[in-house]
Amino acid sequence: MSAVQEFIANEVKSNDVVLFMKGTPQFPQCGFSGQVVQILDYLGVDYKGINVLADGDIRQGIKDYSNWPTIPQLYVKGEFLGGCDIVREMFQAGELQDHLQAQGVAVKGAA
């Protein structure tokens, strides 16, 4: 396993919720990353954002790690959840909130 793959694996395993994104949670640099940030912020989820634009090796490495071609990528408790479309659809259906709670992740306004 390369150093980049080890870094990614460590981040995914040591943080409950990790978003590999373009830009930062404060300053998303693509609309898709921004949408996922808005959803997570709306839910009040504590997460770590990792800016793939800051490191080309991570940008490619995360695609290899998940075998998923696009950014952003959301991980919950070490599991790859999906990209923007999947996260948005899960959120709109209420499935994202349920999944986060089932994984023990605190969600704002949840029972």
NORJOZI-V968728 format. One record per residue. N is the residue number from 1. RES is the residue in one letter. PHI is phi in radians with two decimals (999 if undefined). OMEGA is omega in radians with two decimals (999 if undefined). Layout:
# NORJOZI-V968728
n = (N & N)
res = (RES & RES)
phi = (PHI & PHI)
omega = (OMEGA & OMEGA)
This chain:
# NORJOZI-V968728
n = (1 & 2 & 3 & 4 & 5 & 6 & 7 & 8 & 9 & 10 & 11 & 12 & 13 & 14 & 15 & 16 & 17 & 18 & 19 & 20 & 21 & 22 & 23 & 24 & 25 & 26 & 27 & 28 & 29 & 30 & 31 & 32 & 33 & 34 & 35 & 36 & 37 & 38 & 39 & 40 & 41 & 42 & 43 & 44 & 45 & 46 & 47 & 48 & 49 & 50 & 51 & 52 & 53 & 54 & 55 & 56 & 57 & 58 & 59 & 60 & 61 & 62 & 63 & 64 & 65 & 66 & 67 & 68 & 69 & 70 & 71 & 72 & 73 & 74 & 75 & 76 & 77 & 78 & 79 & 80 & 81 & 82 & 83 & 84 & 85 & 86 & 87 & 88 & 89 & 90 & 91 & 92 & 93 & 94 & 95 & 96 & 97 & 98 & 99 & 100 & 101 & 102 & 103 & 104 & 105 & 106 & 107 & 108 & 109 & 110 & 111)
res = (M & S & A & V & Q & E & F & I & A & N & E & V & K & S & N & D & V & V & L & F & M & K & G & T & P & Q & F & P & Q & C & G & F & S & G & Q & V & V & Q & I & L & D & Y & L & G & V & D & Y & K & G & I & N & V & L & A & D & G & D & I & R & Q & G & I & K & D & Y & S & N & W & P & T & I & P & Q & L & Y & V & K & G & E & F & L & G & G & C & D & I & V & R & E & M & F & Q & A & G & E & L & Q & D & H & L & Q & A & Q & G & V & A & V & K & G & A & A)
phi = (999 & -1.29 & -1.07 & -1.14 & -1.12 & -1.14 & -1.05 & -1.08 & -1.04 & -1.14 & -1.09 & -1.15 & -1.46 & -1.67 & -2.12 & -1.06 & -2.30 & -2.25 & -2.05 & -1.47 & -2.52 & -1.63 & 1.68 & -2.11 & -0.96 & -1.33 & -2.38 & -1.07 & -1.97 & -2.64 & -1.07 & -1.19 & -1.07 & -1.05 & -1.12 & -1.16 & -1.04 & -1.05 & -1.13 & -1.11 & -1.16 & -1.05 & -1.39 & 1.21 & -1.40 & -1.44 & -2.52 & -1.88 & -1.71 & -2.08 & -1.44 & -1.28 & -1.26 & -1.35 & -2.64 & -1.06 & -1.16 & -1.22 & -1.00 & -1.37 & -1.06 & -1.22 & -1.16 & -1.22 & -1.04 & -1.65 & 1.01 & -2.24 & -1.41 & -2.12 & -1.99 & -1.38 & -2.34 & -1.89 & -2.05 & -2.21 & 0.91 & 1.45 & -1.86 & -1.26 & -1.59 & 2.68 & -1.77 & -0.99 & -1.07 & -1.14 & -1.08 & -1.12 & -1.12 & -1.10 & -1.09 & -1.13 & -1.53 & 1.43 & -1.32 & -1.13 & -1.04 & -1.07 & -1.12 & -1.05 & -1.13 & -1.10 & -1.55 & 1.44 & -1.67 & -1.17 & -2.16 & -1.12 & 1.31 & -1.55 & -1.20)
omega = (-3.12 & 3.11 & 3.13 & 3.13 & 3.10 & 3.11 & -3.12 & -3.13 & 3.14 & 3.13 & -3.10 & -3.09 & -3.03 & 3.08 & -3.13 & -3.12 & 3.14 & 3.07 & 2.99 & -2.95 & 3.02 & -3.06 & -3.12 & 3.09 & 3.12 & -3.10 & 3.10 & -3.10 & 2.92 & -3.06 & -3.09 & 3.07 & -3.14 & 3.13 & -3.14 & 3.08 & -3.14 & -3.14 & -3.13 & 3.13 & 3.12 & -3.14 & 3.14 & -3.10 & 3.06 & -3.09 & 3.08 & 3.06 & 3.09 & -3.06 & -3.13 & 3.13 & -3.12 & -3.06 & -3.11 & 3.13 & 3.11 & -3.13 & 3.09 & -3.07 & -3.11 & 3.09 & 3.10 & -3.09 & -3.07 & -3.00 & -3.12 & -2.92 & -2.98 & 3.05 & 0.11 & 3.04 & -3.11 & 3.11 & 3.07 & 3.13 & 3.08 & -3.09 & 3.08 & -3.11 & 3.13 & 3.12 & -3.02 & -3.07 & -3.11 & -3.13 & -3.13 & 3.13 & 3.11 & -3.14 & -3.10 & -3.14 & -3.10 & -3.09 & -3.12 & 3.12 & -3.14 & -3.10 & 3.14 & -3.13 & 3.13 & 3.13 & 3.11 & 3.11 & -3.11 & 3.11 & -3.12 & 3.06 & -3.14 & -3.11 & 999)
